[in-house]
Amino acid sequence: MDKRIMLLSLASFAIGTEGFMIAGILPALARDFNVSLSAAGQLVAIFSLVYAIGSPVLATLTGRWDRKRVLIAAILVFAAAALLIRRLFPAIPSPGSATLRERLSCLRNPVLLSALLTTLAWGIGIFALYTYVADIFAGFGATSRMLSLVLFFDGIACLIGVNLGGYSADRFGSSRTIALSLSLLTVSMALLSILGGVTGLSGAFAVALGTLALALWGASGYAFNPAQQHRLIGLSGPASGIVLSLHASATHLGSALGALTGGWVVQYGSASGLGYFGGGWTLLALGVFGISLRLSAARKVPAAGSSCEAGTVAGGKS
């Protein structure tokens, strides 16, 4: 593997660890700050909301920058280690800048809008559960050490899911991969709620079963993203860079709304209901995805350019 790709992978790993580690320590964080679990969960909501809003705005502001400078400036904020990347990467010309209005014009395209709403519903569902995963497993009787192992195995499952999602999209098409991933994701979350709220099991056996369900959640949930990106690139053609930035916004807006609404479920109900709640959103995502498939059946190929035109969408394998 090219060492530059390895460096980028390590940077992504560091950022991903920082972004998602809070789920495992959320109960302790809530206790230390003497706030409710749902209130502590809004840290995830605020972080993700800023990310969602900032993605298209920063993409617009840096649209004319050399791509290498954008990469370095972003990662330098996170870690000084990004200086290594600057020495290794050649200058990458900017593909050109689009205004914020041109970027948001993609939302007037019904096919792209429905595809991005699929991402949003997936994000709400998956993060409504994950933000409060520590509380869910506390209901199974998991200790802090057990929870660390649960999250470790879940991380492995997520890694496998990302790779399987990309492979499956290339081999079998993104549409089949998305439909399967959303279906399995819905089932996995329902299983977690059944395990916590119906069976009443607790102890090591319940934690083990919950870990298996969460592994299915991780593998299926994270298989969605590469397949969805694959489909969006095929649909948007020359506007793929713009659409992918909107996809990132939809993902993090979903994360924010998931953390917010999941907190309400915990506050006014119980953590055991989060699987049903999140599964309802991923089931909705599956339905919206079906609508998106129907809308894309009559798609047209737009003229070359960087903006989205309502009613036109690029061809491509889906």
N, C-alpha and C positions, 0 to 999 in steps of 0.2 A: 504494500500500500504506500502511496505517495506520503512522505512525512508531513507535507503541508496539510493533507487531509486529516492525518492523525492529530495534528495540533488543533485544527478546527474542531475535531471530535472531542478532544479534551476540554476545550473552551465551552462547548455545548454541554458537556457533562457537568462542568463546574456550575454553569448558570442554571441548569436543570435541577441540580442538587439543592442549590440555594433557594430556588423557587418552590420546590415541593417538600422540602424537609420539614416545613412548619406543621404539616398535618400530623406528624408523629409526636410533636411536642405541644400540640395545641392545648390539651387539658392542663398540663403543667404551667403553660403560659397564662392560661385563664386564672389558675390558682395564685400565681405569683403577683398578678396585677389586680387580683380581687375583683374580677369581672366574670360574667357568665360565659359559658362556652360559645354560645351563639355570638356574643359581642366580640370575643377574641377572633372568631372566624371571619369577622369583617375585615381583618387585616388582609386576608386573601382577596376579599372583594375589592378593597381599595387598590391593592397592588395590581390586580388584573384589570380593573377599570382604567387605571392610568395607562397600563400597557395597551389596552384596546384603543383608547383615544389617541395615544401617542404614536402608534404604528403608522397610520396614514399621514398624520401631520408631519412627523419626522421624515417619512419617506418623501413627502413633498418638499420640505425645506432642504433636504440633502440630494434632491433629484439631479442636480447638475454637478454634484461632487464626483470626483473619481471614486470608483467603488472601493478601492483599497483604503482610501482615507476614511470613508464611512465605516468600514469594518473596524479599522484601528481605533477611531474616535469612540465607537460604541464600547468596545471591549476594554479600552483603557479606563473607562469609568468603572468597570467591574474589577479589573485586575491588571497590574503592571506587567504581567506575563505576556500580554498581547504584543509587547515590543518585539518578541521573537518572531511573531507572524509578519511584522512589517519588513524585516530583513529578508524573509523568504519569498514573499509574494511580489510578483511583477505588477506593474500598473495595469489596471483593468478599466478600459474606457467606459464612461457612463453611457447607458443606452438612450439617454435623453430624459428631459424632465417633463412631467405632466402636472398640471395645476390640481389643486385639491378638488375643484369642481369637476374636472375631467375624471379624476379617480372615483369620485362618488357617483358619476354618471353610470358606472357599471351597475349600480343598484336599480337603475331604470330598466335593465334587461331582465325580463321575467325568469329566464333560464338561470342566469347567474345569481339573481336574488334568491330564488328557491334553493339553489345549491348552497349559498352562504347561510341561509336560514337553517339548512340541515346541519351545518357546522355549529351554529349557535345553539340549537336544541341539544346536539350531542355534548357540547361544552357544559351546558347547564346540568345535564343529567350526570355526566361523569364526575364533575367537580362538586356537585351537591353531596355526593357520597364520599368522595375521597377527602374532602376538607375535614370531615368529622369521623374518619376511619378509626382513629384512636378510641373514640367514645363507643363506636360500634363493637370493637373487639374487647373493650372493657366490659361490655355486657356479656361477652362470652367467657369472662373470667381471665382474660389475658393479662399477664404481668408486663412490666416495662421491657424486660428482656425478651419475652415472647413477642411483644409488638415489634421490637427491632428485627427479629427473625422474619416475622410476617411481612414487614415492609421490604426486607432484603429479597425474599422470594418473589414478592410482587414486582420489585424492580427488575428482576431477571425476566419475569413473564412479560413485562412491558417492553423490554429490549427485544425479546423474541417476537413479540407482536409487531413492533415497528418493522423488523426485517421481513417477517412473513407478509405483512401488508404490502410492502413494496414489491416483493417477489410475486405475490398473487396478482397484484394489479398489472404487472408486466406479462404474466403468464396467462391469466384468465380474464383480465379486464377489470377496470376499476369498479364498474357498476356491480358486478357479482361480489367483489371483495367488500364493498361498502355495505351491501345488503346483508351479507353473512356476518360481518363484524358487528353491525348494529343489532342484529337478531340475537347473537350470542351475548352481547353486552347487556341487553335487556334481561335475558334469562339469568345471567350471573348476578345482577343486582336483585332480582326477585328472590333468588336463592338465599342471598344474605339476609333479606328481611324475613323469609320463611324460617331460616335457621334461628334468627334472633327473637322473632315475635310469635312463632307458631309452635316450634318444637320445644322451646324453653331449655334447650341444652346449654350446659356450661362446663368449663373445665378444659383439659387438654384436648379431648376428643372434639369438642365444639370449636376450639381454636384451630385445630387441624382441618376440619371441614370448612371453616370460614376462610382459611388460607387458600384452600383449593378453589373456592368460589371467587376469592379476590384475585387469584392468579388468572382465572378465566376472564375476570373483569379487566385485568391489565393487558392480557394478550389480545383480547378482542377489541378493547377500547383503543389501544394504541395502534392496532392494525388499520383503524379507520383513517388516521391522519395522512399517511403516505398515499393511500388509495384516493382520498379526497383531493389531495394536491395534484395527483396524477390526472384526475378527472377535470379539475379546474383549469389546468394547463391546456388540456385538450379542448376544452370549451371556449377558452378566452383567446387563444391564438396569440397575436402580437401584444395583446393587453395582459398577458399572463402575469407579468411582474406586478401590475396594479392589483389584479384580482387576488394574487397570493398575499399581498399586504392586507387586503380586506379580509381574507381568510384568517390571517393572524389576529386581526381585530375581533372578528367574530368568535374565535377561540377564547381569547382573553375576556371578552365581554361575557361569554358563557361562563367562564370561570368565576367572574365577579358575581353574576346573577346566581350561579350555583351555590357559592359560598353564602350569599345573602339569604336566599330562599331556603337552603338547607339548614341555616341557622334558625329560621322560623319553625321548621319541622322539629328540630331538637328542642326549641324553647316551648312550643305549644303542644308537642306530641312526644315522641321519643326517637332516639337514634335508630332504633330497629325499623322505623318506618322509612328511613332514607332510601333503602333499596327499592321500595315501591315507588317512592317519589321520583328518584332518578331514573328508574326504569320507565316510568310514564313519559318522561322527557325523551328518552332514547327511542321509545316506541313512536312518539310524535316525529322525531327526526327521521325514522324509517318511512313514515307516511309522507312527509314533505319531500323526502328523497324520491319516492315514487312519483309524486307530482312533477318534480324536476326532470325525471326521465321522460315523462310524457311530453313536457314542454320542449325538451331538447330533440325530440324525434324529428321535428321539422326545421331544425336549425339550418342557418346559412353561414357561408364563410365571408367575413367582413373584409373590406379593403385593408391593405397594410396601414398600420398606424398604432398609436399608443393608447388611444381612448376607446371606450366601449360605446357601441351604438345600440340603442334599444331595439330589440327584435332581431338582432343579428348575433350570431355566436359561431365561433370557429368549429370546424369539424375536428375529428380526432377519435382515437380508440377510447371507448368508455365501457 
